[in-house]
Amino acid sequence: MTIKVLLADDQALLRSAFRVLVDSEADMQVVGEASDGAQAYKLTRAERPDVVLMDIRMPGVDGLAATRMISEDPELTDVRVVILTTFEVDDYVVQSLRAGASGFLGKGAEPDEMLGAIRIAAAGEALLSPVATKGLIAKFLAQGGSTTDAGPGGRGAERLATLTGREREVLTLVAGGLSNDEIAEQLAVSPLTVKTHVNRAMAKLGARDRAQLVVIAYESGLVRPRVQ
């Protein structure tokens, strides 16, 4: 299956470089280029890409707003957005994840890392670049990013109440950055069982992917941020 990719960046030179890189892969194809968020959303509806590589800072409608538009469109539920940012330590990161992005990647990433990111996102997995660890997400939430409904008595707790004990346990480990295989080893179950728990948690919490689960785990108070 060919992974269809849409490029959204206001720098034509970067788009050209990304296009050459993506089109060089046998399992990928660039289906469109956008120079701003409004165009990115329009092309996403027209081309139905599997993955959108979205720059945050663009004129007019920025990448954050475009990501939200895509994630809130019921006809685009299968589209995954990967945020491209010049500065990985960026206050927009958590906002992007909340807006519906599957993760983010620094523009300085190696070519193989970017191609791997596209494949990971297309497979429905969370993409957090090596610099973007759970500690980074926790740091932003600790600096005022957490929602007011987090905590024992808030709506966050009510959402978690729909989960089984095992699903909550798996969610905690997902928020800890563990893969399905690592969670399976820790809980002494099969990776398929872990995947089932993850999928059920996503369905109950209305999460698009694992990246959303990480944010929900912090926002709900299930996992407490630790700032180093």
N, C-alpha and C positions, 0 to 999 in steps of 0.2 A: 504494500500500500504506500502510495506517495503522500508525504506530509506536505500539505499546502501551507505556505508561509506568506504572511503579509508584513511588509516593512513600513513602519511609521516613524519618521525622523525628519526634522526640518533641514538637515544637512545632506544635500544631494550626494556629496562625495562619500559620506558614510553609507548611505543607502546603496550606492554602486558597489562599494566594497562588500557589504553584507550580501548583496545579490550574487556577486561572483562566488562568494564562499558557499552560500546555500545551494545555488544551482550546480555547483561542482559535485554535489552528493547525489548518488543514484536514487535515493529514497526521499528526496526533497525537491520542491519546486516553489519559486517565488511567484505568487499569483497577483501581486499588486504592490504599489508603493504609494505612500501618503506623506504629505509634508506638514500636515496639522491634524489635530484630533478629529475635527469634523469630517475631514476627508477619510480618515482612518475608519471611522464608524460607518460612513456611507459605503466604502469599499468592502468592509467586513460583511455588511448585509448583502452586497452584490456577489462577492466571491466565496463566502463561507469558508474562510481559511481554517485550518486546524489550530494554528498558532499565530498570534500577532506579536511581533517584536515592537514594543511601544516605548518611544522616548517620552520622558516626563515633560521636559521643558520644550514646548512648541508654541508658536504664535496662535492667537485666537483660542480655540478650544484646546487645552493642554492634554497631556497623556493621561493624567489622573481622571479628568472628566470623561474622556473618551473611554477609558477602562470601565468606569461606572456605567456609561451608556450601554456598552457591550454586555456587561454582566447582568444588567437589569432587563435586557431584551429577551423575552421568552423564546424567540426564534434563534437565539445565538447561544443556547446553553452548552453546546459542545465546543465552543470556541475558547481557547486558552490564551491568556495574555501574559507575556513575560515583559516586565518593565526593564528597560535599558537605562542605566544612569551613569553619569560621569563620576559621581561621588557615591560610593556604596554606603558610607556612613551618612545617611541623608534622612531628614525628618519625613520625607515623602514615602519612605519604605513601608511603614505600617499603614499609612493612609492608602497606599496602593493595594496592599493586601486586603484591606477592608473594602476597597472599591471593587474587588473581585479578581485581582491579578493572582496568577498561580505562583508568582515569585518574582525575583528580580536578579539582574546580572549586571556587573560592571562593564562598561564599554571597553575597558582595557583587558577583558578576558581573552584567553588564548582561543584561537579558532576551534580547536577540538572541544574546548569547554562550552563554547557557544552552540556548536552543533549538538553536543550532548544535551544541552539545556533544551533545545527545540524538541529533541526526541523524548526527553523526560516529561516535558509539558504536554506533548501530544498524547502521551500514554496516560495522562490524568494524574500524574504525581506532582507533589510540591517541588518547586525549584527554589532553593536558597543557595546562592553562591557560597563558596568556602568562607568568605569574609562575613557573610550574612548568617551568623549562627543564631541559635535561640537566645543567646545572651544579648545580642544586639536588639532583637525584637523586645525582649524583656526590658532593656534599657529605655527604649522609647516609651513603652507603656508606663514605666515607673516615672517618667518625666511628664506625666499628665495625659498620656494616651489612653489610659484605661477608662472604661465607660462607667457611668454612674449606676448602672444596674448590676455591676459586679458585686460579689460578696454574698454572705449567707442568706440575706433576706431579699435580694433583688431578683429581677427577671432573669439574670444570668443563671442563678441557682435553679430557677424554675425550669429553664431549658435543660439543664443537666439532669434534672429529676426524671426526664424521659429515658435516660440511659440506664442500662443494667450496670451492675457492679463491675463486670468484666469490661464492658464498653468504656466505662469511666477510667478503668485502669489502663486500657489500651490508649485512650485519648491522652492520658498523662504522659505515656511513653512516646507517643507521636510528637507531643509538644516538646519532649526532651530531645528531639532530633533523631530518634531511632528509626531505622528502616523496618519493613515488615519482617525480614529475616532476623534482625537483631531482637525485635520484640518477641518473635516466636521462640528464639533461643532462651530469652529471659523468662518467659512464661511457660516454657516446656510444652508448646503446642505447635501445630504446623503453620507455615506461612499462609496457607489458604484460609485457615481459621482466623488468623489475624486480619487478613484482607476482608473477610466477612464482617468482623467486628468494626473495622474502619468504615466500610461501606454503610453499615447500619447506623453508625454514629453520624456520618455525613448526612444521611437521609433524615434522621431525627432532628439534627441541628440546622438543616438547610444550608450545609456547606458545599461549595462547588468542588473542593479538592482538599488535600492535606494541608495546604498553606492556610486555608480558611479555618481548619480545625485548630491549628496552632494559635491563631489569633483568638478564637473563641475560648480556648483553654485558659489563656491569660486574662481575657476580658471578663470571663465568668468568675474568676477567682480560684478555679481548680488548680492552676499553677501560679505560684506567686513569683513576681519578677525579682531578680537579684541583680543589683547594680554593682559592678566591680569598680 
